[in-house]
Amino acid sequence: MKFRQIKEGEIRFFIPTGRKYDADVFYNEDAELTRDISVSALQAFQKSSKKKLIVCDALSASGARGLRYAKEVNGLEKVILNDRSPSAAKLIKKNITLNKLQKKCVITNEDASLLLRKNIFGVIDLDPFGPPVQFLDSAAKAAFHKGFVAITATDTSALSGAYPEACLRKYGIRSIRTEFYNELGIRILISSIILAFAKYNKAFVPVLSFPYQHYYRVFGRIEHESSLTRLLDEFKYVNYCECGERSFGEPEIIHKNHKCKTCGPIYLGPINNTPFIEDVLADMRKRDFKLRKEGLKLLDILRNETELFYYDLHHLAKLNKRIVPKFDKIIENLNKKGFRATKTVFSDKSIRTNVNLKEVLKQLK
Ligand SMILES: C[S@@+](CC[C@H](N)C(=O)[O-])C[C@H]1O[C@@H](n2cnc3c(N)ncnc32)[C@H](O)[C@@H]1O
């Protein structure tokens, strides 16, 4: 394997030369922003937990993520960097040495599920190719009961409605096609995580969730089983009509003469926690990340995204033969009327608001 050296955050590391999907060890430079956010999110959690945490970067590849945690997050006891690929384990070793992190880091070279089954970790990071489902059970078993878990899914097409059967097979929920596909997809992912952890009497409480490029990333605090009732009470059905109307609760046909679909039950509670995101923002403001501006912008929009489901204004305008005015204007109009309205990181064609479809349509010219 030939290598080149790069810098990301506060670490330098070797990655294989050549095309990323052909390389022996995977490194995705496009994921730097989510690694930045992960560093700040872990630091925010560590501060609130006041514990010396042991972190498991279960699918580590070059070690980029785990090494950044080890170097950039204060208050960690150890970072375990695991990958079942022998080439990855070799490269991780080289990268640990390069950054002089031998005292903080431990390399393991085994199947992530087996490693998780044998241990308890304060923090678990699952960053797989495709769906994380095959690791969820073991992660639920391994998670410390007051821990923190970060999970990526890259099979967004199954989750967001393009492949309903694949979604049912992997996540146990049949997805449907809607214009709020990213919201639905990330909620199906979160639902399957909550249910996996519930089997072990642990509550996965989502605190930071966002789509980015072709993947979803969610972070959750692990809480005592007493939080489970509150989480499970939020599992409801999403009913969606082709006219853009939606309802939540029990399954129903919204308009008898229209095409209507139902998905669920899925978790419809909060997926972003504003105080936590403010802590992440505060941490990121102090950092020298190359992509700091983009990170702050994403988190700033995200912290206001507390309303359920967004409206795709382009889709609604097309359906109703209307013209879309400037988004800022619509948001300003709705705010003036006393409603909540904001842009959303889930779709650049949409706004998130607490008004009904009729009121949204009034805003389209
Ligand atoms: C998407 S890459 C991880 C990228 C890395 N977290 C980063 O931020 O750069 C997924 C890695 O998981 C490893 N992997 C796949 N299945 C595994 C398993 N069952 N156990 C351990 N490692 C596995 C692959 O070898 C690959 O290096």
The ligand as a Gaussian input file, in Angstrom:
#p B3LYP/6-31G(d) Opt

LIG

0 1
 C      -16.996000       3.614000       6.590000
 S      -15.550000       2.858000       7.181000
 C      -15.198000       3.750000       8.661000
 C      -14.717000       5.148000       8.449000
 C      -14.158000       5.821000       9.660000
 N      -15.021000       5.711000      10.819000
 C      -13.816000       7.275000       9.380000
 O      -14.434000       8.204000       9.972000
 O      -12.922000       7.525000       8.564000
 C      -16.111000       1.326000       7.764000
 C      -15.016000       0.399000       8.279000
 O      -15.650000      -0.699000       8.947000
 C      -14.854000      -1.857000       8.775000
 N      -15.752000      -3.002000       9.031000
 C      -16.767000      -3.474000       8.266000
 N      -17.416000      -4.483000       8.897000
 C      -16.798000      -4.660000      10.095000
 C      -17.025000      -5.514000      11.190000
 N      -18.017000      -6.417000      11.191000
 N      -16.227000      -5.419000      12.269000
 C      -15.196000      -4.509000      12.298000
 N      -14.923000      -3.667000      11.261000
 C      -15.721000      -3.728000      10.181000
 C      -14.333000      -1.761000       7.373000
 O      -13.125000      -2.517000       7.246000
 C      -14.121000      -0.227000       7.228000
 O      -12.768000       0.099000       7.479000

